[in-house]
Amino acid sequence: MRELTRRRALEGDRDFFWALRRDALRAYSEPIYGWVEDEQRGNADCDFDFLPLEILELDGERVGYLCVVEREDHDFLDEIALVADLRGRGHGATLIRGALQRARARSVPLRLSVLTNNPARHLYDRLGFEVVSADANRVRMGLS
């Protein structure tokens, strides 16, 4: 498997981030919360401006993004998305394991929140994440 590289998101990545977020998450978000395109774009722009987003590249081509927020008592896997052609090929698991290693180096757990209807939940289960809490829409998970 070729290795993905990570780099800090730059202004020129804004439209890529939005298009991939919409492609990767709309099918899961819309049935639960609805989807108003302008509102979602505004949320994406705000997240792009304030979150520590990294762009994932394969052979110099943008293929995804990753956002891990370092908090005092844990790291939070805020979002991860890959282009459709790379989903289900082990790249996400590799990226999450890397985030877990960085959290362990800081001596903090890695936490996340996933929509109940998102099949990524199965990946988190396989990687050993445990349910911390859940409600009708989200499952919160963690791994030390």
Secondary structure, 3 states (H helix, E strand, C coil): CCCCEEEECCHHHHHHHHHHHHHHHHHHHHHHHCCCHHHHHHHHHHHHHHCCEEEEEECCEEEEEEEEEECCCCEEEEEEEECHHHCCCCHHHHHHHHHHHHHHHCCCCEEEEEECCCCHHHHHHHCCCEEEEECCCEEEEEEC
